[in-house]
């Protein structure tokens, strides 16, 4: 039987995985593209790509902290 706690953890882990994939794409593709062409494949500027990378890193940190808190309180 799955609990709400388990389901939330699974959702957080899935979201974390998606964000990690997105972060890799930003760092390995979008960032490189914008450095050479002046814009990313999504049409973002360097500042926008860097801001997006930072936003994703912050969100990943929040998820990590939430997962840690769930472990502590379970």
Secondary structure, DSSP 8 states (H G I E B T S, - for coil): ---HHHHHHHHHHHHHHHHHHHHHHIIIIIHHHHHHHSS-TTS--HHHHHHHHHHHHHHHHHHHHHHHHHHHH-
